[in-house]
Amino acid sequence: MENEKITIAYVMQKIDQIMEGTTALREGIAMLEHLDEGAAIAAGNMVEAREKTNQQMLALLNKIIEKLEIN
C-alpha cells in the first residue's frame, strides 16, 4: 500500500475484518470447556491477548478515520 491512499472505505473494511473474527473467538471459547485446566488457562490467555490486540487495532483505525475526515 506504499503508493496508495488510505481511504475511509479501506479502514472500514479492516474494522469489518476484525469484527468478523468474533465468530472464531466464540468457537474458541466454547472449546475451552473440553480442555484440562492448564490448557484452558493458556488458551484463555491467548484469547485475552488477541482481544487486546484487536482493541488496539480498532483504536488506531479510528484515529486514521478521524485524520481522514479532517483532511
PyMOL Python script that loads the backbone (N, CA, C, O; Angstrom):
from pymol import cmd

cmd.read_pdbstr("""\
ATOM      1  N   MET A   1       0.800  -1.185   0.000  1.00  0.00           N
ATOM      2  CA  MET A   1       0.000   0.000   0.000  1.00  0.00           C
ATOM      3  C   MET A   1       0.846   1.253   0.000  1.00  0.00           C
ATOM      4  O   MET A   1       0.342   2.335   0.301  1.00  0.00           O
ATOM      5  N   GLU A   2       2.074   1.138  -0.319  1.00  0.00           N
ATOM      6  CA  GLU A   2       3.018   2.237  -0.222  1.00  0.00           C
ATOM      7  C   GLU A   2       2.584   3.467  -1.018  1.00  0.00           C
ATOM      8  O   GLU A   2       2.649   4.583  -0.502  1.00  0.00           O
ATOM      9  N   ASN A   3       2.144   3.286  -2.260  1.00  0.00           N
ATOM     10  CA  ASN A   3       1.793   4.418  -3.102  1.00  0.00           C
ATOM     11  C   ASN A   3       0.295   4.683  -3.166  1.00  0.00           C
ATOM     12  O   ASN A   3      -0.140   5.593  -3.871  1.00  0.00           O
ATOM     13  N   GLU A   4      -0.500   3.900  -2.440  1.00  0.00           N
ATOM     14  CA  GLU A   4      -1.942   4.068  -2.464  1.00  0.00           C
ATOM     15  C   GLU A   4      -2.383   4.939  -1.298  1.00  0.00           C
ATOM     16  O   GLU A   4      -1.762   4.943  -0.236  1.00  0.00           O
ATOM     17  N   LYS A   5      -3.458   5.673  -1.513  1.00  0.00           N
ATOM     18  CA  LYS A   5      -4.026   6.470  -0.440  1.00  0.00           C
ATOM     19  C   LYS A   5      -4.924   5.577   0.409  1.00  0.00           C
ATOM     20  O   LYS A   5      -5.646   4.727  -0.111  1.00  0.00           O
ATOM     21  N   ILE A   6      -4.867   5.779   1.703  1.00  0.00           N
ATOM     22  CA  ILE A   6      -5.763   5.065   2.596  1.00  0.00           C
ATOM     23  C   ILE A   6      -7.090   5.809   2.598  1.00  0.00           C
ATOM     24  O   ILE A   6      -7.128   7.023   2.798  1.00  0.00           O
ATOM     25  N   THR A   7      -8.163   5.088   2.377  1.00  0.00           N
ATOM     26  CA  THR A   7      -9.484   5.692   2.347  1.00  0.00           C
ATOM     27  C   THR A   7     -10.299   5.232   3.552  1.00  0.00           C
ATOM     28  O   THR A   7      -9.959   4.255   4.220  1.00  0.00           O
ATOM     29  N   ILE A   8     -11.374   5.955   3.810  1.00  0.00           N
ATOM     30  CA  ILE A   8     -12.264   5.545   4.897  1.00  0.00           C
ATOM     31  C   ILE A   8     -12.845   4.172   4.588  1.00  0.00           C
ATOM     32  O   ILE A   8     -13.019   3.360   5.496  1.00  0.00           O
ATOM     33  N   ALA A   9     -13.148   3.902   3.330  1.00  0.00           N
ATOM     34  CA  ALA A   9     -13.688   2.591   2.946  1.00  0.00           C
ATOM     35  C   ALA A   9     -12.701   1.473   3.282  1.00  0.00           C
ATOM     36  O   ALA A   9     -13.100   0.413   3.766  1.00  0.00           O
ATOM     37  N   TYR A  10     -11.430   1.707   3.029  1.00  0.00           N
ATOM     38  CA  TYR A  10     -10.402   0.713   3.346  1.00  0.00           C
ATOM     39  C   TYR A  10     -10.345   0.466   4.853  1.00  0.00           C
ATOM     40  O   TYR A  10     -10.272  -0.678   5.301  1.00  0.00           O
ATOM     41  N   VAL A  11     -10.379   1.545   5.624  1.00  0.00           N
ATOM     42  CA  VAL A  11     -10.320   1.416   7.078  1.00  0.00           C
ATOM     43  C   VAL A  11     -11.557   0.677   7.590  1.00  0.00           C
ATOM     44  O   VAL A  11     -11.453  -0.174   8.474  1.00  0.00           O
ATOM     45  N   MET A  12     -12.716   1.001   7.040  1.00  0.00           N
ATOM     46  CA  MET A  12     -13.945   0.327   7.456  1.00  0.00           C
ATOM     47  C   MET A  12     -13.893  -1.165   7.120  1.00  0.00           C
ATOM     48  O   MET A  12     -14.405  -1.990   7.876  1.00  0.00           O
ATOM     49  N   GLN A  13     -13.278  -1.510   5.992  1.00  0.00           N
ATOM     50  CA  GLN A  13     -13.104  -2.912   5.624  1.00  0.00           C
ATOM     51  C   GLN A  13     -12.243  -3.630   6.663  1.00  0.00           C
ATOM     52  O   GLN A  13     -12.541  -4.763   7.040  1.00  0.00           O
ATOM     53  N   LYS A  14     -11.194  -2.985   7.119  1.00  0.00           N
ATOM     54  CA  LYS A  14     -10.326  -3.575   8.136  1.00  0.00           C
ATOM     55  C   LYS A  14     -11.075  -3.755   9.462  1.00  0.00           C
ATOM     56  O   LYS A  14     -10.905  -4.765  10.145  1.00  0.00           O
ATOM     57  N   ILE A  15     -11.896  -2.777   9.814  1.00  0.00           N
ATOM     58  CA  ILE A  15     -12.701  -2.893  11.032  1.00  0.00           C
ATOM     59  C   ILE A  15     -13.662  -4.073  10.897  1.00  0.00           C
ATOM     60  O   ILE A  15     -13.825  -4.851  11.837  1.00  0.00           O
ATOM     61  N   ASP A  16     -14.293  -4.207   9.738  1.00  0.00           N
ATOM     62  CA  ASP A  16     -15.196  -5.346   9.500  1.00  0.00           C
ATOM     63  C   ASP A  16     -14.466  -6.674   9.645  1.00  0.00           C
ATOM     64  O   ASP A  16     -15.015  -7.626  10.199  1.00  0.00           O
ATOM     65  N   GLN A  17     -13.233  -6.746   9.152  1.00  0.00           N
ATOM     66  CA  GLN A  17     -12.450  -7.975   9.267  1.00  0.00           C
ATOM     67  C   GLN A  17     -12.196  -8.320  10.732  1.00  0.00           C
ATOM     68  O   GLN A  17     -12.263  -9.488  11.116  1.00  0.00           O
ATOM     69  N   ILE A  18     -11.908  -7.324  11.538  1.00  0.00           N
ATOM     70  CA  ILE A  18     -11.684  -7.564  12.963  1.00  0.00           C
ATOM     71  C   ILE A  18     -12.976  -8.060  13.604  1.00  0.00           C
ATOM     72  O   ILE A  18     -12.960  -8.998  14.401  1.00  0.00           O
ATOM     73  N   MET A  19     -14.090  -7.430  13.255  1.00  0.00           N
ATOM     74  CA  MET A  19     -15.369  -7.805  13.846  1.00  0.00           C
ATOM     75  C   MET A  19     -15.789  -9.221  13.432  1.00  0.00           C
ATOM     76  O   MET A  19     -16.421  -9.931  14.213  1.00  0.00           O
ATOM     77  N   GLU A  20     -15.440  -9.633  12.206  1.00  0.00           N
ATOM     78  CA  GLU A  20     -15.762 -10.985  11.750  1.00  0.00           C
ATOM     79  C   GLU A  20     -15.018 -12.036  12.563  1.00  0.00           C
ATOM     80  O   GLU A  20     -15.455 -13.184  12.637  1.00  0.00           O
ATOM     81  N   GLY A  21     -13.919 -11.663  13.162  1.00  0.00           N
ATOM     82  CA  GLY A  21     -13.139 -12.591  13.963  1.00  0.00           C
ATOM     83  C   GLY A  21     -13.834 -13.008  15.248  1.00  0.00           C
ATOM     84  O   GLY A  21     -13.380 -13.934  15.921  1.00  0.00           O
ATOM     85  N   THR A  22     -14.920 -12.347  15.597  1.00  0.00           N
ATOM     86  CA  THR A  22     -15.617 -12.698  16.836  1.00  0.00           C
ATOM     87  C   THR A  22     -16.246 -14.074  16.758  1.00  0.00           C
ATOM     88  O   THR A  22     -16.405 -14.730  17.788  1.00  0.00           O
ATOM     89  N   THR A  23     -16.607 -14.531  15.574  1.00  0.00           N
ATOM     90  CA  THR A  23     -17.170 -15.877  15.425  1.00  0.00           C
ATOM     91  C   THR A  23     -16.137 -16.913  15.818  1.00  0.00           C
ATOM     92  O   THR A  23     -16.440 -17.841  16.568  1.00  0.00           O
ATOM     93  N   ALA A  24     -14.931 -16.767  15.323  1.00  0.00           N
ATOM     94  CA  ALA A  24     -13.856 -17.699  15.677  1.00  0.00           C
ATOM     95  C   ALA A  24     -13.557 -17.620  17.163  1.00  0.00           C
ATOM     96  O   ALA A  24     -13.248 -18.631  17.794  1.00  0.00           O
ATOM     97  N   LEU A  25     -13.649 -16.424  17.722  1.00  0.00           N
ATOM     98  CA  LEU A  25     -13.406 -16.237  19.147  1.00  0.00           C
ATOM     99  C   LEU A  25     -14.443 -16.996  19.973  1.00  0.00           C
ATOM    100  O   LEU A  25     -14.100 -17.680  20.937  1.00  0.00           O
ATOM    101  N   ARG A  26     -15.694 -16.873  19.593  1.00  0.00           N
ATOM    102  CA  ARG A  26     -16.762 -17.592  20.310  1.00  0.00           C
ATOM    103  C   ARG A  26     -16.567 -19.097  20.221  1.00  0.00           C
ATOM    104  O   ARG A  26     -16.756 -19.812  21.205  1.00  0.00           O
ATOM    105  N   GLU A  27     -16.191 -19.571  19.054  1.00  0.00           N
ATOM    106  CA  GLU A  27     -15.948 -21.012  18.890  1.00  0.00           C
ATOM    107  C   GLU A  27     -14.788 -21.462  19.775  1.00  0.00           C
ATOM    108  O   GLU A  27     -14.838 -22.533  20.380  1.00  0.00           O
ATOM    109  N   GLY A  28     -13.757 -20.645  19.844  1.00  0.00           N
ATOM    110  CA  GLY A  28     -12.605 -20.967  20.685  1.00  0.00           C
ATOM    111  C   GLY A  28     -12.968 -21.009  22.155  1.00  0.00           C
ATOM    112  O   GLY A  28     -12.507 -21.881  22.892  1.00  0.00           O
ATOM    113  N   ILE A  29     -13.788 -20.073  22.579  1.00  0.00           N
ATOM    114  CA  ILE A  29     -14.223 -20.058  23.974  1.00  0.00           C
ATOM    115  C   ILE A  29     -15.057 -21.296  24.286  1.00  0.00           C
ATOM    116  O   ILE A  29     -14.925 -21.879  25.362  1.00  0.00           O
ATOM    117  N   ALA A  30     -15.899 -21.691  23.369  1.00  0.00           N
ATOM    118  CA  ALA A  30     -16.714 -22.890  23.570  1.00  0.00           C
ATOM    119  C   ALA A  30     -15.844 -24.135  23.715  1.00  0.00           C
ATOM    120  O   ALA A  30     -16.198 -25.062  24.444  1.00  0.00           O
ATOM    121  N   MET A  31     -14.724 -24.157  23.033  1.00  0.00           N
ATOM    122  CA  MET A  31     -13.826 -25.312  23.097  1.00  0.00           C
ATOM    123  C   MET A  31     -13.079 -25.389  24.430  1.00  0.00           C
ATOM    124  O   MET A  31     -12.570 -26.451  24.789  1.00  0.00           O
ATOM    125  N   LEU A  32     -13.009 -24.283  25.162  1.00  0.00           N
ATOM    126  CA  LEU A  32     -12.272 -24.265  26.425  1.00  0.00           C
ATOM    127  C   LEU A  32     -12.828 -25.265  27.432  1.00  0.00           C
ATOM    128  O   LEU A  32     -12.085 -25.807  28.249  1.00  0.00           O
ATOM    129  N   GLU A  33     -14.124 -25.507  27.374  1.00  0.00           N
ATOM    130  CA  GLU A  33     -14.727 -26.423  28.342  1.00  0.00           C
ATOM    131  C   GLU A  33     -14.237 -27.856  28.182  1.00  0.00           C
ATOM    132  O   GLU A  33     -14.400 -28.668  29.093  1.00  0.00           O
ATOM    133  N   HIS A  34     -13.646 -28.173  27.050  1.00  0.00           N
ATOM    134  CA  HIS A  34     -13.164 -29.531  26.786  1.00  0.00           C
ATOM    135  C   HIS A  34     -11.684 -29.714  27.116  1.00  0.00           C
ATOM    136  O   HIS A  34     -11.140 -30.806  26.950  1.00  0.00           O
ATOM    137  N   LEU A  35     -11.037 -28.657  27.577  1.00  0.00           N
ATOM    138  CA  LEU A  35      -9.603 -28.714  27.866  1.00  0.00           C
ATOM    139  C   LEU A  35      -9.366 -28.908  29.361  1.00  0.00           C
ATOM    140  O   LEU A  35     -10.214 -28.577  30.190  1.00  0.00           O
ATOM    141  N   ASP A  36      -8.192 -29.453  29.687  1.00  0.00           N
ATOM    142  CA  ASP A  36      -7.841 -29.526  31.102  1.00  0.00           C
ATOM    143  C   ASP A  36      -7.526 -28.109  31.591  1.00  0.00           C
ATOM    144  O   ASP A  36      -7.407 -27.185  30.786  1.00  0.00           O
ATOM    145  N   GLU A  37      -7.394 -27.942  32.883  1.00  0.00           N
ATOM    146  CA  GLU A  37      -7.266 -26.603  33.474  1.00  0.00           C
ATOM    147  C   GLU A  37      -6.079 -25.818  32.924  1.00  0.00           C
ATOM    148  O   GLU A  37      -6.217 -24.641  32.590  1.00  0.00           O
ATOM    149  N   GLY A  38      -4.915 -26.460  32.826  1.00  0.00           N
ATOM    150  CA  GLY A  38      -3.716 -25.765  32.332  1.00  0.00           C
ATOM    151  C   GLY A  38      -3.875 -25.311  30.899  1.00  0.00           C
ATOM    152  O   GLY A  38      -3.515 -24.185  30.554  1.00  0.00           O
ATOM    153  N   ALA A  39      -4.415 -26.188  30.058  1.00  0.00           N
ATOM    154  CA  ALA A  39      -4.613 -25.831  28.654  1.00  0.00           C
ATOM    155  C   ALA A  39      -5.679 -24.750  28.512  1.00  0.00           C
ATOM    156  O   ALA A  39      -5.565 -23.867  27.663  1.00  0.00           O
ATOM    157  N   ALA A  40      -6.712 -24.821  29.345  1.00  0.00           N
ATOM    158  CA  ALA A  40      -7.767 -23.814  29.288  1.00  0.00           C
ATOM    159  C   ALA A  40      -7.230 -22.441  29.691  1.00  0.00           C
ATOM    160  O   ALA A  40      -7.591 -21.429  29.090  1.00  0.00           O
ATOM    161  N   ILE A  41      -6.377 -22.409  30.700  1.00  0.00           N
ATOM    162  CA  ILE A  41      -5.777 -21.137  31.127  1.00  0.00           C
ATOM    163  C   ILE A  41      -4.894 -20.580  30.012  1.00  0.00           C
ATOM    164  O   ILE A  41      -4.944 -19.386  29.718  1.00  0.00           O
ATOM    165  N   ALA A  42      -4.099 -21.428  29.402  1.00  0.00           N
ATOM    166  CA  ALA A  42      -3.227 -20.987  28.310  1.00  0.00           C
ATOM    167  C   ALA A  42      -4.056 -20.460  27.140  1.00  0.00           C
ATOM    168  O   ALA A  42      -3.747 -19.411  26.575  1.00  0.00           O
ATOM    169  N   ALA A  43      -5.098 -21.184  26.786  1.00  0.00           N
ATOM    170  CA  ALA A  43      -5.956 -20.749  25.683  1.00  0.00           C
ATOM    171  C   ALA A  43      -6.658 -19.448  26.039  1.00  0.00           C
ATOM    172  O   ALA A  43      -6.795 -18.563  25.195  1.00  0.00           O
ATOM    173  N   GLY A  44      -7.100 -19.329  27.281  1.00  0.00           N
ATOM    174  CA  GLY A  44      -7.737 -18.096  27.729  1.00  0.00           C
ATOM    175  C   GLY A  44      -6.795 -16.908  27.646  1.00  0.00           C
ATOM    176  O   GLY A  44      -7.202 -15.809  27.269  1.00  0.00           O
ATOM    177  N   ASN A  45      -5.537 -17.130  27.998  1.00  0.00           N
ATOM    178  CA  ASN A  45      -4.528 -16.069  27.896  1.00  0.00           C
ATOM    179  C   ASN A  45      -4.321 -15.639  26.448  1.00  0.00           C
ATOM    180  O   ASN A  45      -4.145 -14.455  26.160  1.00  0.00           O
ATOM    181  N   MET A  46      -4.343 -16.613  25.540  1.00  0.00           N
ATOM    182  CA  MET A  46      -4.190 -16.297  24.122  1.00  0.00           C
ATOM    183  C   MET A  46      -5.382 -15.475  23.628  1.00  0.00           C
ATOM    184  O   MET A  46      -5.213 -14.512  22.880  1.00  0.00           O
ATOM    185  N   VAL A  47      -6.576 -15.859  24.047  1.00  0.00           N
ATOM    186  CA  VAL A  47      -7.779 -15.128  23.647  1.00  0.00           C
ATOM    187  C   VAL A  47      -7.715 -13.693  24.184  1.00  0.00           C
ATOM    188  O   VAL A  47      -8.038 -12.743  23.471  1.00  0.00           O
ATOM    189  N   GLU A  48      -7.303 -13.549  25.423  1.00  0.00           N
ATOM    190  CA  GLU A  48      -7.194 -12.220  26.030  1.00  0.00           C
ATOM    191  C   GLU A  48      -6.178 -11.362  25.279  1.00  0.00           C
ATOM    192  O   GLU A  48      -6.428 -10.182  25.035  1.00  0.00           O
ATOM    193  N   ALA A  49      -5.047 -11.935  24.913  1.00  0.00           N
ATOM    194  CA  ALA A  49      -4.023 -11.195  24.175  1.00  0.00           C
ATOM    195  C   ALA A  49      -4.549 -10.768  22.805  1.00  0.00           C
ATOM    196  O   ALA A  49      -4.298  -9.649  22.359  1.00  0.00           O
ATOM    197  N   ARG A  50      -5.272 -11.658  22.148  1.00  0.00           N
ATOM    198  CA  ARG A  50      -5.828 -11.318  20.834  1.00  0.00           C
ATOM    199  C   ARG A  50      -6.839 -10.186  20.956  1.00  0.00           C
ATOM    200  O   ARG A  50      -6.866  -9.276  20.127  1.00  0.00           O
ATOM    201  N   GLU A  51      -7.670 -10.248  21.992  1.00  0.00           N
ATOM    202  CA  GLU A  51      -8.668  -9.198  22.190  1.00  0.00           C
ATOM    203  C   GLU A  51      -7.996  -7.850  22.443  1.00  0.00           C
ATOM    204  O   GLU A  51      -8.458  -6.829  21.933  1.00  0.00           O
ATOM    205  N   LYS A  52      -6.926  -7.831  23.213  1.00  0.00           N
ATOM    206  CA  LYS A  52      -6.190  -6.582  23.454  1.00  0.00           C
ATOM    207  C   LYS A  52      -5.619  -6.041  22.147  1.00  0.00           C
ATOM    208  O   LYS A  52      -5.660  -4.836  21.894  1.00  0.00           O
ATOM    209  N   THR A  53      -5.087  -6.935  21.322  1.00  0.00           N
ATOM    210  CA  THR A  53      -4.548  -6.522  20.027  1.00  0.00           C
ATOM    211  C   THR A  53      -5.655  -5.939  19.159  1.00  0.00           C
ATOM    212  O   THR A  53      -5.465  -4.905  18.518  1.00  0.00           O
ATOM    213  N   ASN A  54      -6.813  -6.601  19.137  1.00  0.00           N
ATOM    214  CA  ASN A  54      -7.940  -6.090  18.351  1.00  0.00           C
ATOM    215  C   ASN A  54      -8.372  -4.716  18.840  1.00  0.00           C
ATOM    216  O   ASN A  54      -8.676  -3.841  18.029  1.00  0.00           O
ATOM    217  N   GLN A  55      -8.405  -4.514  20.148  1.00  0.00           N
ATOM    218  CA  GLN A  55      -8.785  -3.220  20.699  1.00  0.00           C
ATOM    219  C   GLN A  55      -7.801  -2.137  20.275  1.00  0.00           C
ATOM    220  O   GLN A  55      -8.202  -1.020  19.949  1.00  0.00           O
ATOM    221  N   GLN A  56      -6.526  -2.467  20.279  1.00  0.00           N
ATOM    222  CA  GLN A  56      -5.507  -1.502  19.866  1.00  0.00           C
ATOM    223  C   GLN A  56      -5.626  -1.196  18.371  1.00  0.00           C
ATOM    224  O   GLN A  56      -5.470  -0.049  17.953  1.00  0.00           O
ATOM    225  N   MET A  57      -5.901  -2.220  17.576  1.00  0.00           N
ATOM    226  CA  MET A  57      -6.077  -2.011  16.132  1.00  0.00           C
ATOM    227  C   MET A  57      -7.295  -1.128  15.862  1.00  0.00           C
ATOM    228  O   MET A  57      -7.240  -0.231  15.021  1.00  0.00           O
ATOM    229  N   LEU A  58      -8.387  -1.382  16.571  1.00  0.00           N
ATOM    230  CA  LEU A  58      -9.581  -0.566  16.388  1.00  0.00           C
ATOM    231  C   LEU A  58      -9.320   0.890  16.780  1.00  0.00           C
ATOM    232  O   LEU A  58      -9.788   1.805  16.103  1.00  0.00           O
ATOM    233  N   ALA A  59      -8.586   1.106  17.853  1.00  0.00           N
ATOM    234  CA  ALA A  59      -8.249   2.469  18.268  1.00  0.00           C
ATOM    235  C   ALA A  59      -7.413   3.160  17.189  1.00  0.00           C
ATOM    236  O   ALA A  59      -7.652   4.324  16.868  1.00  0.00           O
ATOM    237  N   LEU A  60      -6.440   2.448  16.635  1.00  0.00           N
ATOM    238  CA  LEU A  60      -5.610   3.003  15.572  1.00  0.00           C
ATOM    239  C   LEU A  60      -6.445   3.324  14.333  1.00  0.00           C
ATOM    240  O   LEU A  60      -6.310   4.398  13.747  1.00  0.00           O
ATOM    241  N   LEU A  61      -7.299   2.397  13.943  1.00  0.00           N
ATOM    242  CA  LEU A  61      -8.138   2.619  12.768  1.00  0.00           C
ATOM    243  C   LEU A  61      -9.087   3.797  12.982  1.00  0.00           C
ATOM    244  O   LEU A  61      -9.351   4.555  12.049  1.00  0.00           O
ATOM    245  N   ASN A  62      -9.596   3.954  14.192  1.00  0.00           N
ATOM    246  CA  ASN A  62     -10.453   5.106  14.484  1.00  0.00           C
ATOM    247  C   ASN A  62      -9.680   6.414  14.366  1.00  0.00           C
ATOM    248  O   ASN A  62     -10.217   7.405  13.872  1.00  0.00           O
ATOM    249  N   LYS A  63      -8.430   6.428  14.810  1.00  0.00           N
ATOM    250  CA  LYS A  63      -7.602   7.627  14.670  1.00  0.00           C
ATOM    251  C   LYS A  63      -7.360   7.941  13.195  1.00  0.00           C
ATOM    252  O   LYS A  63      -7.367   9.104  12.790  1.00  0.00           O
ATOM    253  N   ILE A  64      -7.147   6.899  12.399  1.00  0.00           N
ATOM    254  CA  ILE A  64      -6.941   7.109  10.961  1.00  0.00           C
ATOM    255  C   ILE A  64      -8.191   7.720  10.339  1.00  0.00           C
ATOM    256  O   ILE A  64      -8.102   8.643   9.529  1.00  0.00           O
ATOM    257  N   ILE A  65      -9.365   7.199  10.723  1.00  0.00           N
ATOM    258  CA  ILE A  65     -10.611   7.753  10.197  1.00  0.00           C
ATOM    259  C   ILE A  65     -10.743   9.227  10.571  1.00  0.00           C
ATOM    260  O   ILE A  65     -11.106  10.056   9.737  1.00  0.00           O
ATOM    261  N   GLU A  66     -10.448   9.544  11.822  1.00  0.00           N
ATOM    262  CA  GLU A  66     -10.528  10.946  12.267  1.00  0.00           C
ATOM    263  C   GLU A  66      -9.633  11.842  11.413  1.00  0.00           C
ATOM    264  O   GLU A  66     -10.042  12.926  10.997  1.00  0.00           O
ATOM    265  N   LYS A  67      -8.412  11.380  11.156  1.00  0.00           N
ATOM    266  CA  LYS A  67      -7.475  12.179  10.345  1.00  0.00           C
ATOM    267  C   LYS A  67      -7.984  12.323   8.914  1.00  0.00           C
ATOM    268  O   LYS A  67      -7.867  13.394   8.318  1.00  0.00           O
ATOM    269  N   LEU A  68      -8.547  11.251   8.361  1.00  0.00           N
ATOM    270  CA  LEU A  68      -9.052  11.303   7.003  1.00  0.00           C
ATOM    271  C   LEU A  68     -10.240  12.263   6.900  1.00  0.00           C
ATOM    272  O   LEU A  68     -10.396  12.966   5.901  1.00  0.00           O
ATOM    273  N   GLU A  69     -11.067  12.284   7.935  1.00  0.00           N
ATOM    274  CA  GLU A  69     -12.235  13.163   7.911  1.00  0.00           C
ATOM    275  C   GLU A  69     -11.829  14.631   8.037  1.00  0.00           C
ATOM    276  O   GLU A  69     -12.513  15.507   7.507  1.00  0.00           O
ATOM    277  N   ILE A  70     -10.727  14.905   8.730  1.00  0.00           N
ATOM    278  CA  ILE A  70     -10.243  16.281   8.875  1.00  0.00           C
ATOM    279  C   ILE A  70      -9.716  16.806   7.551  1.00  0.00           C
ATOM    280  O   ILE A  70      -9.929  17.967   7.203  1.00  0.00           O
ATOM    281  N   ASN A  71      -9.022  15.937   6.811  1.00  0.00           N
ATOM    282  CA  ASN A  71      -8.415  16.353   5.542  1.00  0.00           C
ATOM    283  C   ASN A  71      -9.400  16.310   4.465  1.00  0.00           C
ATOM    284  O   ASN A  71      -9.077  16.626   3.320  1.00  0.00           O
TER     285      ASN A  71
END
""", "prot")
cmd.dss("prot")
cmd.show_as("cartoon", "prot")
cmd.util.cbc("prot")
cmd.orient("prot")
